[in-house]
Amino acid sequence: MNSRKIAIGWIFFVIAIGSFLLQMGYFFLHSKFLIEYSDNRLFYVINIFIGIFLSLSFWMLLPIKKKGRILSSSVFLLFIIFYGILVLKHPINQVISISPDFKHLFIIKDNREEAHYYRTYYGIFARQKETLPYQMNGEYKIDWLTNDVAAMTYKAKDNSIHQFIGTYGDRGRGGSYYYVGSAIYGKWKGGNSNISSHTDGITVEHEGNSETFSWEQVIQFGTLAVVLVENSEAKWTIALNDDFTMDPSTGIGVSGTISLYKASMRDTEIITLQR
C-alpha cells in the first residue's frame, strides 16, 4: 500500500476522531455548564465532517473490496445526506451577527417562549447571559455602532419597538463599572443633533425636536451604551465610540466621540457627536 496514501488516511482518521471528541466535549459542557454551540447547526455540520473524514480514512487504510466499498460508500452517503437535510431544515430561531473587525459575535436564540442573549467562548461555544425583556415577533435588524457595540432593534408580540445592546469591552477604567450617563456628562453636538447629559437626565435634540429622558428612562447595557425609553418603548441608543476616553478619577469623558442611534425598523443613520 502506498505510504503517502496511508499517511493521508491516518490524517483523515485523526481529524474524524478529533471532531468526535469535540462533540463529546460539547455534550459534557452542555450538561455541566449549559454551554451551547454559537450556531445550533454546528452540531450537524461537525457530524457531517466526522462521516466524510471517517469514510475517507477507511477507504485509504483498509483493504476493502469493490462490493465493500460500494456498500460503505452508500452508508456514509446516506449518513451525510441525512445530516445535510437536518442542517437545511433546522428552524432558524437564532440571530447571529459578526462585528466589523471580526472579533465579536452577537447572538440571540429564540425558543418561541422567550429570547436569550448569549456570550461566546472560543468562537464556536456560547453561554446564555441574559433574557430579553420582551418576546420577539420575528422582525429585527442589527447595526454595529462601533466594533464592540451591537444594537438590535426588534418588535415585540404587541408590535412595540425595543432595542437590545450587546457590548464587548469598556473605555479605559481598568475593567471597573461606570455609568455611561455620567461619562457623557455635558453637551455633545453632531450635524442636526445635540445631546445634553445633566442632573435631571439626558436631553436629545434632533432636527428641531427635543426630548428629555429622566434617569429612570435610561437603561444601561454593559459599560458602553444606554437606551432611552418612553412608555416602555425604545427611542434612542447612545454608545461610546472607540476613540472615547475618560478621566479615570472622575469617570467623565474628556475626548473622543459618541454615537446617537434612533430606534426604528427603517434604515437609520448612526450620528456621531463630539463634546
Backbone bond lengths (Angstrom), bond angles and torsions (degrees), N, CA, C in turn:
res aa  C-N    CA-C-N  psi(-1)  N-CA   C-N-CA  omega(-1)  CA-C   N-CA-C  phi
1 M - - - 1.478 - - 1.530 109.53 -
2 N 1.297 117.53 136.54 1.462 123.47 -178.66 1.527 110.40 -57.48
3 S 1.358 116.26 127.50 1.468 120.63 -177.65 1.524 111.67 -65.00
4 R 1.321 116.69 -34.57 1.469 120.50 178.60 1.532 110.22 -65.96
5 K 1.326 115.02 -40.36 1.464 120.16 178.20 1.520 110.64 -64.13
6 I 1.339 116.67 -39.96 1.468 120.72 178.37 1.523 110.75 -63.71
7 A 1.344 116.10 -44.05 1.466 120.38 -179.68 1.525 111.34 -60.47
8 I 1.342 115.30 -44.03 1.468 119.41 179.20 1.527 109.91 -65.47
9 G 1.331 116.38 -39.01 1.460 120.29 178.54 1.519 112.15 -60.86
10 W 1.331 116.53 -42.60 1.463 120.09 178.03 1.532 111.42 -67.13
11 I 1.332 116.81 -35.84 1.476 119.77 176.95 1.525 109.65 -61.85
12 F 1.346 116.48 -45.53 1.458 120.36 178.69 1.529 110.87 -62.41
13 F 1.322 116.55 -38.98 1.465 120.65 179.89 1.527 110.98 -65.16
14 V 1.331 116.30 -42.86 1.468 120.42 178.44 1.530 110.65 -63.21
15 I 1.344 117.38 -40.47 1.472 120.62 177.67 1.527 109.99 -62.12
16 A 1.337 116.61 -42.24 1.467 120.80 179.52 1.524 110.95 -62.94
17 I 1.344 116.53 -45.56 1.465 120.52 179.63 1.528 110.56 -65.59
18 G 1.341 117.18 -39.82 1.465 120.89 177.79 1.519 111.38 -61.47
19 S 1.339 116.24 -41.58 1.471 120.14 177.84 1.519 111.05 -65.64
20 F 1.343 116.51 -38.47 1.466 120.77 177.42 1.530 110.84 -63.96
21 L 1.332 117.01 -43.27 1.462 120.48 178.73 1.532 111.07 -64.86
22 L 1.335 116.01 -33.49 1.467 119.76 175.89 1.521 110.31 -62.14
23 Q 1.326 116.98 -42.83 1.463 120.66 177.43 1.529 111.27 -63.19
24 M 1.340 116.70 -41.67 1.464 119.92 178.42 1.536 110.76 -63.61
25 G 1.342 115.23 -40.12 1.457 119.59 176.79 1.514 111.50 -62.71
26 Y 1.341 115.54 -37.99 1.468 119.96 178.02 1.530 110.76 -62.54
27 F 1.340 117.07 -44.88 1.471 120.17 179.61 1.534 110.81 -59.94
28 F 1.333 116.50 -40.66 1.463 120.54 179.27 1.523 110.81 -65.53
29 L 1.333 116.90 -48.60 1.467 121.16 -178.23 1.525 111.24 -63.71
30 H 1.338 115.78 -36.48 1.462 119.22 -178.82 1.524 111.01 -69.25
31 S 1.331 116.69 -41.82 1.465 119.92 -178.71 1.527 112.33 -73.97
32 K 1.338 116.24 -32.14 1.464 120.53 -174.63 1.526 112.44 -90.84
33 F 1.354 116.61 -40.03 1.467 120.28 -172.55 1.524 113.23 -125.12
34 L 1.341 117.83 7.13 1.472 123.00 -179.63 1.525 112.19 58.07
35 I 1.330 116.11 32.47 1.462 121.26 177.02 1.517 109.03 -86.07
36 E 1.341 116.26 138.40 1.458 122.05 -179.04 1.529 109.72 -122.73
37 Y 1.332 115.29 170.03 1.459 118.84 169.93 1.525 108.33 -71.10
38 S 1.322 116.59 145.87 1.461 120.75 178.41 1.528 110.66 -56.67
39 D 1.322 115.85 -44.26 1.461 122.32 174.61 1.526 106.97 -113.58
40 N 1.331 117.63 121.68 1.463 121.43 -175.86 1.525 112.97 -57.10
41 R 1.341 116.74 -26.48 1.464 120.45 -177.52 1.521 112.56 -73.91
42 L 1.336 117.39 -12.22 1.461 120.04 179.00 1.525 111.87 -60.28
43 F 1.320 117.46 -32.15 1.470 120.71 179.47 1.522 110.29 -57.58
44 Y 1.332 116.81 -45.79 1.460 120.99 -178.72 1.529 111.15 -72.30
45 V 1.333 116.26 -38.55 1.472 120.11 -179.64 1.525 110.23 -62.43
46 I 1.333 117.39 -42.72 1.469 120.73 179.87 1.525 110.59 -65.10
47 N 1.335 117.55 -37.63 1.461 119.92 176.07 1.531 111.34 -62.73
48 I 1.321 116.70 -36.85 1.466 120.37 176.41 1.522 110.13 -63.06
49 F 1.335 117.08 -43.67 1.461 121.03 177.94 1.533 110.94 -60.70
50 I 1.324 116.22 -41.17 1.471 119.53 178.40 1.527 109.91 -59.41
51 G 1.335 116.20 -47.07 1.456 120.16 -179.36 1.520 112.41 -62.30
52 I 1.338 116.95 -43.76 1.465 120.73 -178.18 1.528 111.38 -64.23
53 F 1.321 116.83 -51.46 1.469 119.55 -175.36 1.522 112.27 -72.52
54 L 1.341 117.16 -30.57 1.459 119.47 176.97 1.529 110.61 -67.92
55 S 1.318 115.93 -42.48 1.466 119.20 179.01 1.527 111.29 -65.98
56 L 1.316 117.86 -41.34 1.465 121.02 178.48 1.528 111.12 -63.07
57 S 1.327 115.90 -39.99 1.473 118.70 -179.87 1.525 111.12 -67.17
58 F 1.349 117.76 -37.75 1.467 120.75 178.16 1.525 111.20 -63.01
59 W 1.340 115.52 -43.40 1.463 119.15 -178.98 1.530 111.97 -63.48
60 M 1.333 116.23 -32.55 1.467 119.60 -176.21 1.523 113.55 -88.60
61 L 1.337 117.11 -24.67 1.467 119.80 -174.14 1.524 113.69 -102.82
62 L 1.329 117.31 -27.03 1.460 119.76 -174.92 1.531 110.99 -105.85
63 P 1.305 116.30 139.26 1.472 120.23 178.29 1.529 111.11 -78.91
64 I 1.315 116.11 71.71 1.463 121.22 -176.69 1.529 109.69 -87.93
65 K 1.321 116.14 134.50 1.453 120.76 178.35 1.528 110.94 -74.04
66 K 1.329 114.18 171.42 1.466 119.83 -174.01 1.529 112.35 -57.55
67 K 1.348 117.38 -46.23 1.465 119.93 -179.51 1.525 111.16 -63.95
68 G 1.341 114.93 -38.92 1.466 119.41 178.20 1.512 111.37 -64.78
69 R 1.335 116.80 -37.86 1.466 120.80 178.57 1.529 110.75 -64.77
70 I 1.327 114.97 -41.78 1.468 119.07 -179.65 1.531 110.39 -64.69
71 L 1.346 115.50 -43.54 1.465 119.92 -179.33 1.529 111.27 -64.87
72 S 1.351 115.55 -48.70 1.471 118.81 -179.24 1.523 111.00 -64.72
73 S 1.345 116.34 -37.46 1.470 119.55 178.51 1.517 110.80 -62.67
74 S 1.333 115.46 -40.57 1.468 119.85 -179.76 1.530 111.10 -64.37
75 V 1.352 115.16 -42.98 1.471 119.75 -179.73 1.528 110.43 -62.23
76 F 1.344 116.44 -48.91 1.461 119.96 -178.67 1.524 111.49 -66.49
77 L 1.347 116.84 -34.63 1.468 120.00 178.44 1.520 110.61 -65.15
78 L 1.330 117.32 -42.49 1.463 121.17 177.38 1.529 110.65 -63.68
79 F 1.335 116.15 -39.15 1.471 121.59 178.10 1.530 110.21 -60.36
80 I 1.339 115.46 -46.87 1.466 120.61 -178.23 1.528 110.76 -66.85
81 I 1.347 116.57 -41.89 1.461 120.02 179.27 1.531 110.50 -62.95
82 F 1.331 116.12 -41.79 1.464 120.95 179.76 1.528 111.13 -58.41
83 Y 1.337 116.60 -49.88 1.460 119.42 -179.18 1.524 112.04 -72.41
84 G 1.333 117.03 -29.10 1.455 119.40 174.87 1.511 111.84 -63.12
85 I 1.353 115.64 -39.66 1.463 120.35 176.84 1.528 110.37 -64.99
86 L 1.342 116.75 -39.52 1.467 119.93 178.63 1.523 111.37 -62.19
87 V 1.341 116.61 -37.89 1.464 120.29 177.99 1.526 110.27 -64.01
88 L 1.354 116.00 -46.46 1.460 120.43 -176.98 1.523 112.39 -70.41
89 K 1.342 116.61 -33.45 1.461 121.02 -176.58 1.528 112.97 -91.44
90 H 1.335 116.62 -6.89 1.465 118.89 -177.89 1.527 109.61 -61.00
91 P 1.343 118.44 128.20 1.464 120.27 -178.92 1.525 111.55 -61.99
92 I 1.325 115.30 129.35 1.475 120.13 -179.39 1.521 108.34 -82.29
93 N 1.320 116.93 85.53 1.461 121.97 -179.34 1.528 109.84 -113.24
94 Q 1.322 115.44 34.32 1.457 119.73 -179.06 1.522 110.02 -140.11
95 V 1.313 114.72 151.81 1.466 122.49 177.59 1.519 107.04 -116.70
96 I 1.325 117.35 121.82 1.465 121.48 179.89 1.517 109.05 -130.92
97 S 1.317 116.12 127.78 1.466 121.18 178.14 1.523 109.05 -139.89
98 I 1.322 116.16 136.14 1.466 120.96 -179.64 1.516 109.76 -101.47
99 S 1.332 116.71 143.19 1.463 121.87 -177.07 1.528 111.05 -67.62
100 P 1.327 117.96 157.86 1.471 120.52 -179.58 1.523 113.93 -57.59
101 D 1.346 118.21 -29.11 1.466 120.27 179.10 1.535 112.23 -94.26
102 F 1.348 116.49 7.44 1.473 123.66 176.77 1.534 113.56 62.56
103 K 1.321 117.72 24.79 1.462 120.73 -178.60 1.528 113.24 -102.21
104 H 1.332 117.47 -18.19 1.460 119.67 -174.35 1.533 110.64 -133.30
105 L 1.336 114.92 149.28 1.457 122.07 175.05 1.521 109.14 -117.74
106 F 1.314 115.62 128.24 1.469 121.35 173.37 1.519 106.89 -98.27
107 I 1.338 116.61 121.48 1.467 120.82 -173.25 1.525 110.43 -130.71
108 I 1.326 115.51 127.54 1.461 122.98 170.91 1.526 107.21 -125.28
109 K 1.339 117.24 131.58 1.458 121.16 175.59 1.524 108.44 -119.71
110 D 1.337 114.99 131.03 1.458 122.04 -173.98 1.530 109.13 -116.04
111 N 1.333 116.46 119.84 1.464 119.76 -179.88 1.529 112.44 -99.90
112 R 1.345 115.04 17.67 1.476 123.90 178.02 1.520 113.39 76.71
113 E 1.311 117.97 -12.80 1.456 120.90 174.30 1.521 110.54 -106.25
114 E 1.339 115.57 -36.91 1.452 121.65 174.72 1.521 108.65 -156.75
115 A 1.323 115.62 158.61 1.469 121.17 -178.85 1.521 108.80 -111.82
116 H 1.332 116.31 144.14 1.456 121.82 -176.44 1.523 110.71 -125.67
117 Y 1.314 114.70 143.40 1.463 122.28 175.56 1.524 108.41 -96.47
118 Y 1.334 116.30 134.25 1.463 122.18 -176.08 1.525 110.92 -117.34
119 R 1.329 115.65 145.47 1.463 122.08 170.33 1.515 108.82 -106.13
120 T 1.315 116.02 143.23 1.465 120.38 -174.23 1.533 112.03 -93.66
121 Y 1.335 113.69 153.93 1.466 122.69 174.68 1.526 107.45 -132.83
122 Y 1.327 116.46 122.95 1.462 121.72 178.81 1.531 112.54 56.21
123 G 1.308 116.50 28.90 1.461 120.45 173.11 1.510 115.21 82.82
124 I 1.334 118.63 -56.38 1.466 119.81 -172.45 1.520 113.37 -94.23
125 F 1.330 118.62 -11.71 1.456 121.48 179.66 1.522 110.37 -107.81
126 A 1.325 116.10 150.17 1.465 120.98 179.98 1.522 109.29 -146.91
127 R 1.326 114.61 155.34 1.471 120.27 179.10 1.521 109.32 -135.62
128 Q 1.328 115.45 140.10 1.458 120.04 -179.25 1.521 110.92 -62.42
129 K 1.339 115.15 132.06 1.464 120.26 -178.86 1.523 112.00 -114.60
130 E 1.336 116.99 -43.69 1.452 120.45 -177.48 1.515 110.38 -143.20
131 T 1.335 115.40 158.38 1.460 121.96 172.86 1.515 108.97 -106.07
132 L 1.322 116.60 130.46 1.457 119.34 179.07 1.533 109.38 -64.35
133 P 1.331 117.57 137.50 1.469 119.84 -176.02 1.528 113.95 -67.97
134 Y 1.352 116.60 -21.04 1.462 119.91 -179.47 1.528 109.14 -127.44
135 Q 1.324 116.25 135.63 1.452 120.85 179.91 1.529 110.20 -71.29
136 M 1.328 117.21 134.14 1.456 122.25 -178.05 1.527 111.07 -74.18
137 N 1.354 115.67 148.23 1.471 119.29 174.49 1.526 111.74 -101.09
138 G 1.332 116.83 3.10 1.467 121.49 177.41 1.513 113.84 109.44
139 E 1.332 117.98 -16.28 1.466 121.06 178.90 1.525 109.70 -94.52
140 Y 1.333 116.13 126.86 1.460 119.76 179.02 1.525 110.19 -160.11
141 K 1.312 115.50 165.46 1.466 121.86 170.65 1.518 107.27 -149.86
142 I 1.317 115.82 154.28 1.466 121.39 -177.75 1.521 109.83 -128.10
143 D 1.308 116.35 133.68 1.465 122.92 172.33 1.523 108.38 -130.63
144 W 1.329 115.93 135.08 1.460 120.63 173.39 1.529 107.39 -89.07
145 L 1.339 115.91 112.60 1.461 120.59 -179.00 1.515 110.73 -75.31
146 T 1.331 116.59 -32.60 1.459 123.58 172.47 1.532 106.25 -141.77
147 N 1.315 116.90 -177.93 1.466 119.53 177.92 1.523 112.77 -65.65
148 D 1.339 117.21 -17.84 1.465 119.63 -178.08 1.527 113.91 -129.17
149 V 1.331 116.58 21.64 1.470 121.32 175.28 1.528 108.86 -135.01
150 A 1.337 115.77 113.95 1.466 121.57 178.23 1.527 109.11 -109.71
151 A 1.331 116.48 129.33 1.462 121.55 179.76 1.522 109.13 -111.23
152 M 1.328 116.29 117.02 1.466 120.57 174.41 1.524 109.09 -103.83
153 T 1.318 115.49 117.47 1.457 121.85 173.91 1.520 107.14 -97.34
154 Y 1.339 116.74 129.06 1.460 118.90 -176.37 1.524 110.68 -145.29
155 K 1.325 114.47 161.46 1.455 120.73 176.12 1.514 110.27 -101.74
156 A 1.324 115.56 140.25 1.460 121.18 176.00 1.529 109.44 -87.00
157 K 1.323 116.50 178.87 1.466 121.43 -177.79 1.537 112.15 -59.52
158 D 1.346 116.01 -28.51 1.465 119.15 -179.89 1.524 111.89 -93.08
159 N 1.351 116.82 12.48 1.471 124.44 178.65 1.527 113.66 71.56
160 S 1.326 118.08 8.86 1.460 119.91 173.26 1.531 109.04 -72.61
161 I 1.332 116.46 153.43 1.462 121.78 -175.16 1.530 110.36 -101.49
162 H 1.327 115.67 134.53 1.455 121.48 -178.49 1.534 109.22 -137.55
163 Q 1.314 114.60 162.95 1.461 119.71 175.77 1.521 109.55 -130.86
164 F 1.338 114.16 138.74 1.450 120.58 172.33 1.521 106.88 -123.45
165 I 1.350 116.36 133.32 1.454 121.01 -173.74 1.526 110.09 -114.59
166 G 1.317 115.47 127.59 1.459 121.36 172.56 1.513 109.32 -97.62
167 T 1.337 117.70 124.75 1.466 121.40 -179.76 1.526 109.27 -121.83
168 Y 1.338 115.90 146.52 1.463 120.34 -171.16 1.536 112.63 -136.60
169 G 1.320 117.47 37.44 1.458 119.28 178.38 1.515 111.45 174.88
170 D 1.321 116.11 -161.47 1.464 121.31 175.19 1.519 107.58 -146.17
171 R 1.315 116.89 -174.09 1.460 121.18 -176.68 1.532 111.92 -123.73
172 G 1.345 114.74 42.33 1.453 117.32 164.88 1.498 119.38 96.33
173 R 1.340 119.04 35.23 1.463 119.53 172.97 1.529 109.89 -116.32
174 G 1.330 115.67 30.78 1.456 120.10 176.21 1.508 114.22 67.77
175 G 1.352 116.59 27.19 1.454 120.11 178.69 1.518 114.09 83.84
176 S 1.333 118.72 -2.47 1.464 120.89 179.40 1.532 110.25 -77.21
177 Y 1.335 115.71 155.19 1.462 120.83 -176.53 1.529 110.08 -78.35
178 Y 1.318 115.65 144.30 1.464 121.38 175.69 1.525 107.84 -150.86
179 Y 1.320 116.09 163.64 1.454 121.35 -177.85 1.523 110.53 -96.55
180 V 1.329 115.74 127.95 1.460 120.94 -178.97 1.528 110.57 -63.17
181 G 1.341 116.48 -39.42 1.465 119.61 179.36 1.514 112.40 -58.95
182 S 1.338 116.38 -39.22 1.467 120.34 177.16 1.526 111.28 -71.98
183 A 1.348 116.14 -36.11 1.462 120.47 -178.31 1.529 111.88 -64.30
184 I 1.344 117.07 -29.33 1.469 119.45 -179.06 1.529 111.16 -102.21
185 Y 1.325 116.29 21.43 1.472 119.99 -178.83 1.535 109.79 -53.89
186 G 1.328 116.31 132.50 1.465 121.64 -178.91 1.516 110.61 116.27
187 K 1.337 115.32 -159.39 1.470 120.64 -175.13 1.523 110.82 -113.57
188 W 1.345 114.74 142.04 1.460 122.25 -179.34 1.525 108.87 -132.84
189 K 1.345 116.07 144.09 1.462 119.30 -176.07 1.521 110.38 -139.38
190 G 1.334 115.33 143.63 1.455 121.49 175.15 1.509 110.15 -165.12
191 G 1.339 117.94 119.81 1.462 121.79 -178.67 1.514 111.34 60.90
192 N 1.336 116.41 -126.81 1.472 121.59 179.82 1.521 111.77 -96.00
193 S 1.336 116.99 18.98 1.459 120.13 -175.52 1.523 111.46 -123.59
194 N 1.326 115.17 148.10 1.460 122.63 175.89 1.524 109.03 -138.16
195 I 1.319 115.40 145.98 1.461 121.75 173.67 1.514 108.30 -127.47
196 S 1.318 115.77 138.56 1.454 121.27 175.34 1.528 108.49 -131.30
197 S 1.335 115.74 119.87 1.461 121.06 175.58 1.522 107.51 -102.49
198 H 1.336 116.79 120.47 1.456 121.27 -172.89 1.527 109.80 -140.58
199 T 1.300 116.54 -174.20 1.472 120.34 -174.37 1.529 113.18 -65.27
200 D 1.328 117.17 -26.97 1.469 120.42 -177.94 1.520 113.21 -89.72
201 G 1.317 117.71 -10.73 1.462 120.19 -178.94 1.515 111.24 145.10
202 I 1.326 116.20 -144.97 1.468 122.38 -178.95 1.523 108.36 -127.04
203 T 1.332 115.78 128.16 1.455 122.07 177.94 1.526 109.07 -106.79
204 V 1.326 116.15 130.51 1.467 122.38 178.59 1.520 108.29 -115.25
205 E 1.337 116.68 123.48 1.462 122.44 173.85 1.520 107.78 -112.34
206 H 1.343 115.49 124.33 1.466 119.95 -177.70 1.524 109.53 -143.29
207 E 1.331 114.93 120.07 1.465 122.45 179.04 1.524 112.15 50.30
208 G 1.325 115.89 44.47 1.465 121.35 175.36 1.511 115.06 88.26
209 N 1.317 118.91 -9.48 1.466 122.07 178.51 1.526 109.98 -101.01
210 S 1.325 115.66 141.12 1.460 120.80 -177.67 1.529 110.45 -125.91
211 E 1.321 116.11 134.67 1.465 122.19 177.26 1.525 108.83 -135.18
212 T 1.312 116.38 136.48 1.464 121.11 176.06 1.524 108.95 -113.07
213 F 1.319 115.17 129.63 1.458 121.65 -179.74 1.526 108.69 -112.68
214 S 1.325 116.48 123.80 1.462 120.22 178.55 1.523 108.87 -68.09
215 W 1.331 117.04 166.20 1.461 120.11 -178.29 1.529 111.52 -64.36
216 E 1.346 117.92 -23.21 1.463 120.23 175.25 1.525 111.81 -70.00
217 Q 1.328 115.97 -19.19 1.465 121.01 179.63 1.531 112.33 -96.38
218 V 1.311 116.98 6.86 1.472 121.77 -179.15 1.529 108.12 -106.67
219 I 1.316 116.99 113.22 1.464 122.97 -178.38 1.526 108.90 -105.63
220 Q 1.326 115.92 119.55 1.466 119.84 -177.46 1.526 111.98 -92.06
221 F 1.344 115.37 140.88 1.462 123.26 174.72 1.522 108.72 -120.16
222 G 1.334 116.15 116.57 1.463 119.34 -178.01 1.517 110.47 59.16
223 T 1.325 115.97 -137.91 1.471 121.05 176.74 1.522 110.99 -124.45
224 L 1.359 115.73 22.56 1.465 118.36 -175.51 1.518 114.49 -124.80
225 A 1.320 119.17 -12.52 1.466 118.71 -173.74 1.518 111.88 -154.69
226 V 1.329 114.86 155.42 1.465 122.45 171.92 1.524 108.57 -132.94
227 V 1.331 115.28 150.20 1.458 121.82 173.63 1.525 107.66 -113.51
228 L 1.325 116.08 131.27 1.457 122.08 178.64 1.533 107.99 -96.41
229 V 1.326 117.06 125.11 1.461 121.13 -174.49 1.525 111.01 -119.64
230 E 1.318 114.00 154.00 1.459 121.45 175.56 1.525 107.73 -142.84
231 N 1.337 117.00 126.80 1.467 122.05 -176.94 1.530 111.33 52.43
232 S 1.337 115.02 42.09 1.472 123.88 176.75 1.529 113.98 70.86
233 E 1.335 118.42 3.16 1.463 120.90 176.79 1.526 110.40 -106.96
234 A 1.342 115.49 146.21 1.460 120.19 178.40 1.525 110.16 -73.66
235 K 1.329 115.63 140.36 1.465 121.11 177.85 1.531 111.46 -116.86
236 W 1.341 116.01 -46.61 1.455 120.59 -177.85 1.532 110.19 -144.12
237 T 1.329 115.06 153.64 1.458 121.73 168.65 1.521 108.51 -120.20
238 I 1.319 115.67 137.31 1.468 121.70 174.69 1.523 107.57 -119.45
239 A 1.334 116.88 128.11 1.471 121.32 -178.23 1.518 110.19 -126.95
240 L 1.326 116.00 146.56 1.461 121.83 175.30 1.525 108.19 -83.62
241 N 1.318 117.25 122.50 1.459 121.12 -177.66 1.528 112.51 -74.39
242 D 1.334 115.40 169.73 1.467 120.90 -176.95 1.522 112.70 -57.96
243 D 1.342 117.37 -31.32 1.469 120.79 -176.23 1.530 113.19 -89.46
244 F 1.330 116.88 4.49 1.466 120.78 -178.19 1.535 109.84 -73.64
245 T 1.321 115.78 127.82 1.469 120.48 175.64 1.520 108.71 -129.80
246 M 1.339 114.93 151.02 1.461 119.20 -178.03 1.525 110.82 -130.47
247 D 1.299 114.90 161.15 1.459 121.95 174.44 1.528 107.44 -77.23
248 P 1.336 118.60 115.64 1.473 120.64 -176.62 1.527 113.43 -58.60
249 S 1.308 117.14 -28.80 1.465 119.84 -176.45 1.525 112.58 -77.39
250 T 1.346 117.37 -29.63 1.464 120.90 -177.38 1.523 112.64 -108.22
251 G 1.347 117.35 -22.05 1.453 120.18 -176.78 1.511 113.36 74.25
252 I 1.340 116.97 17.47 1.469 122.00 -179.72 1.524 109.01 -109.47
253 G 1.335 116.20 136.43 1.451 121.20 180.00 1.513 111.89 -64.05
254 V 1.317 115.83 136.26 1.462 120.22 -178.89 1.526 112.19 -115.16
255 S 1.325 118.07 -15.98 1.466 120.34 177.94 1.517 109.21 -158.46
256 G 1.336 115.32 169.85 1.451 120.48 179.14 1.517 112.76 95.19
257 T 1.327 115.76 -167.30 1.457 121.39 -173.71 1.530 111.06 -131.03
258 I 1.335 114.69 166.69 1.463 122.00 174.51 1.528 108.24 -129.77
259 S 1.331 116.22 164.43 1.469 121.02 178.87 1.522 110.21 -116.20
260 L 1.334 114.74 141.82 1.457 122.44 175.39 1.530 107.44 -116.89
261 Y 1.327 116.15 129.16 1.469 120.81 -172.32 1.522 108.76 -137.47
262 K 1.327 116.99 123.05 1.461 121.64 -176.41 1.528 110.72 -81.97
263 A 1.326 116.37 139.36 1.463 121.62 177.25 1.516 109.34 -78.88
264 S 1.322 116.02 104.40 1.457 121.66 -178.75 1.515 108.87 -155.61
265 M 1.326 117.80 148.37 1.456 121.25 177.23 1.528 111.56 -80.82
266 R 1.325 117.24 -9.24 1.467 120.61 176.18 1.529 109.75 -85.77
267 D 1.328 116.76 167.93 1.467 120.64 174.95 1.519 109.15 -59.75
268 T 1.312 115.61 128.09 1.460 121.07 -173.46 1.514 110.35 -125.38
269 E 1.313 116.23 133.82 1.467 121.25 177.84 1.529 110.25 -72.75
270 I 1.312 114.99 138.87 1.473 120.75 172.57 1.523 106.57 -91.31
271 I 1.320 116.58 112.36 1.461 121.82 -174.18 1.520 110.19 -92.56
272 T 1.316 117.31 126.91 1.452 122.15 178.56 1.519 109.76 -96.01
273 L 1.341 116.45 129.71 1.463 122.06 -179.72 1.524 110.04 -124.82
274 Q 1.306 115.85 150.54 1.460 121.03 174.72 1.509 110.46 -130.91
275 R 1.331 115.03 160.94 1.453 120.36 -175.91 1.531 111.08 -64.74
